């Protein structure tokens, strides 16, 4: 079936940033992929002028990095067609290609670029989908990610998440001094931007579901404080900075509230603050430590970590009030830091096993725990907005770095920034 999409892009919020550019770009290495990756060729796009980004290469890198595709080197291609009628399908069949992508980029009088591509099924000789986008020079990379998402969804059958962003904390050492940075980048690590820089620790960044803000914990004033920062302007506001613990912010699905861990009444408890009215509601009341809350996708309940049973476990409580119920039974002595998958069917968490602390997912309906990683100190798991991948922090060579794993454990990736420790990742929502 032939499908062509025409998309108008408004990305002003992404390009109003005046923050500093990060020093190093993240690199992605596939350490484990599916056994039978889909062969695909991304033919270099025809250009009517020079571009600041290599559209076809970005698409190829995205698909290759997913672990589901094996892209063909340009040097091995039998030809370089730029439109569907020019494709000689028999040549590509002989090369063992299942699918082929061709495209072109034309400059317009208004200074924008008209980007068009076609995805072809080589063995059927038919077009599967197509996309035409008008893009400004400063969002070419985003458009390439978006095209990769279209291809991914057409061939894999689920939404891609290449055109999304992540945040993470970097720690750079100079002698005995440390410099902490809250950074934001594309999902592939490109376009890194520093949102906040401090000589004091920055912790627990988390995206608002509308993609406009990031909440985090900063020690820049000596004590922990929770901030909310608007991404497009850099404007910040303090949400909680009272005595004691102010930690673990988590957004409600409508981006209007924050769940937090506060010890203002003497014991670490879960509170929810309405950011419009400033009303603060206490959710838990227990002598144990209650922390690391996360909202369910429908906003009706939260999960959190508590040691009220003698060891850290996951509990669930209604936002409207009521008793908490334990979620993790017969699953070891340590489960913490849980958050929901976008569809609400799974939780990802840190599980302590025989080898150390690993990332796991819990199927809530089946009550089945699946351990996905094998590190000795894996932490801070965060779902991609399509629910298919989890990004997390791990230790390698004595330094913290990021990694990612598919929810079935079949695909694993390592994300590194040279010479820098990276920790506490958070995957942002789909960009609207």
Long-range contacts (C-beta under 8 A, 24 or more apart in sequence): 1-128, 2-126, 2-127, 2-129, 2-130, 3-128, 3-129, 3-130, 4-129, 4-130, 4-131, 4-132, 5-129, 5-130, 5-131, 5-132, 5-150, 6-131, 6-132, 6-133, 7-131, 7-132, 7-133, 7-146, 8-134, 9-133, 9-134, 9-135, 9-136, 9-139, 9-142, 9-143, 9-146, 11-136, 11-139, 11-142, 11-431, 12-232, 13-211, 13-212, 13-231, 13-232, 14-139, 14-142, 14-232, 14-431, 15-138, 15-139, 16-232, 16-233, 17-193, 17-231, 17-232, 17-234, 18-234, 19-193, 19-194, 19-195, 19-234, 20-193, 20-194, 20-197, 21-192, 21-193, 21-194, 22-170, 22-181, 22-183, 22-185, 22-192, 22-193, 22-194, 23-172, 23-420, 24-192, 24-417, 24-418, 24-419, 24-420, 25-185, 25-189, 25-190, 25-192, 25-417, 26-185, 26-188, 26-189, 26-190, 26-192, 26-402, 26-415, 26-416, 26-417, 26-422, 27-189, 27-415, 27-416, 27-417, 27-418, 28-65, 28-188, 28-189, 28-413, 28-414, 28-415, 29-413, 29-414, 29-415, 29-416, 30-64, 30-65, 30-67, 30-411, 30-412, 30-413, 31-412, 31-413, 31-414, 32-67, 32-410, 32-411, 32-412, 33-67, 33-68, 33-410, 33-411, 34-67, 34-68, 34-410, 34-411, 37-67, 37-68, 37-69, 37-70, 38-68, 38-69, 38-70, 38-98, 38-99, 38-155, 39-69, 39-70, 39-72, 39-96, 39-97, 39-98, 39-99, 40-69, 40-70, 40-71, 40-72, 40-97, 40-98, 40-99, 40-100, 40-101, 40-151, 40-155, 41-71, 41-72, 41-77, 41-92, 41-95, 41-97, 41-99, 41-100, 41-101, 42-71, 42-72, 42-101, 43-74, 43-77, 43-80, 43-81, 43-82, 43-100, 43-101, 43-102, 43-103, 44-74, 44-80, 45-82, 45-102, 45-103, 45-104, 45-105, 45-115, 45-117, 46-82, 46-103, 46-104, 46-105, 47-104, 47-105, 48-104, 48-105, 48-106, 48-107, 49-107, 51-105, 51-113, 51-140, 52-137, 52-140, 53-140, 53-141, 53-144, 55-103, 55-105, 55-115, 55-140, 55-143, 55-144, 55-147, 56-101, 56-103, 58-141, 58-144, 58-145, 58-148, 59-101, 59-144, 59-147, 59-148, 59-151, 61-188, 62-144, 62-145, 62-148, 62-152, 62-160, 62-162, 62-188, 63-148, 63-151, 63-152, 65-188, 65-413, 66-152, 66-156, 66-160, 66-411, 67-406, 67-410, 67-411, 67-412, 67-413, 68-152, 68-155, 68-156, 68-411, 69-155, 72-97, 83-118, 84-118, 84-120, 84-127, 87-120, 89-120, 89-122, 89-123, 89-125, 92-122, 93-122, 93-123, 97-122, 98-122, 98-123, 99-128, 99-155, 101-151, 103-147, 108-134, 111-136, 111-137, 112-136, 112-137, 113-137, 113-140, 115-140, 115-143, 115-147, 117-147, 119-150, 119-151, 119-154, 119-155, 128-154, 128-155, 129-154, 141-186, 141-190, 141-191, 142-186, 142-431, 145-186, 145-187, 145-188, 158-386, 158-388, 159-386, 159-430, 160-386, 161-187, 161-384, 161-385, 161-386, 161-388, 161-389, 161-427, 161-430, 162-187, 162-188, 163-187, 163-430, 163-431, 164-384, 164-385, 164-427, 164-428, 164-429, 164-430, 164-431, 165-211, 165-428, 165-431, 166-391, 166-425, 166-426, 166-427, 166-428, 167-195, 167-205, 167-207, 167-214, 167-425, 167-426, 167-428, 168-205, 168-402, 168-422, 168-423, 168-424, 168-425, 168-426, 169-202, 169-203, 169-205, 169-422, 169-423, 169-424, 170-417, 170-420, 170-421, 170-422, 171-400, 171-420, 171-421, 171-422, 171-423, 172-419, 172-420, 172-421, 182-214, 182-216, 184-214, 184-231, 187-384, 187-427, 189-415, 189-417, 195-229, 195-231, 195-234, 196-229, 203-247, 203-424, 204-247, 204-248, 204-249, 204-424, 205-424, 205-426, 206-249, 206-250, 206-251, 206-426, 207-251, 207-426, 207-427, 207-428, 207-429, 208-251, 208-255, 209-251, 209-252, 209-253, 209-254, 209-255, 209-429, 210-255, 210-429, 210-432, 211-428, 211-429, 211-430, 211-431, 211-432, 212-255, 213-255, 214-426, 215-239, 215-249, 215-251, 215-258, 216-249, 217-246, 217-247, 217-248, 217-249, 226-258, 226-260, 228-258, 228-275, 239-273, 239-275, 240-273, 247-291, 248-291, 248-292, 248-293, 250-293, 250-294, 250-295, 250-302, 250-339, 251-295, 252-295, 252-299, 253-295, 253-297, 253-298, 253-299, 254-299, 259-283, 259-293, 259-294, 259-295, 259-302, 260-293, 261-290, 261-291, 261-292, 261-293, 270-302, 270-304, 270-317, 272-302, 272-319, 283-317, 283-319, 283-321, 284-317, 284-324, 286-324, 290-315, 292-336, 292-337, 292-338, 294-338, 294-339, 294-340, 295-319, 295-340, 296-340, 296-344, 297-340, 297-342, 297-343, 297-344, 298-344, 303-327, 303-338, 303-339, 303-340, 303-347, 304-338, 305-335, 305-336, 305-337, 305-338, 312-336, 314-338, 314-347, 314-349, 314-362, 327-362, 327-364, 328-362, 328-369, 329-367, 331-362, 331-369, 335-360, 337-379, 337-380, 337-381, 338-362, 339-381, 339-382, 339-383, 340-383, 341-383, 341-387, 341-407, 342-383, 342-385, 342-386, 342-387, 343-387, 346-387, 346-407, 348-381, 348-382, 348-383, 348-390, 349-381, 350-378, 350-379, 350-380, 350-381, 359-390, 359-392, 359-405, 361-390, 361-407, 370-408, 370-409, 372-405, 372-407, 372-409, 373-403, 373-405, 373-412, 375-403, 378-403, 380-423, 380-424, 380-425, 380-426, 382-425, 382-426, 382-427, 383-427, 384-427, 385-427, 385-428, 385-429, 385-430, 391-415, 391-425, 391-427, 392-425, 393-422, 393-423, 393-424, 393-425
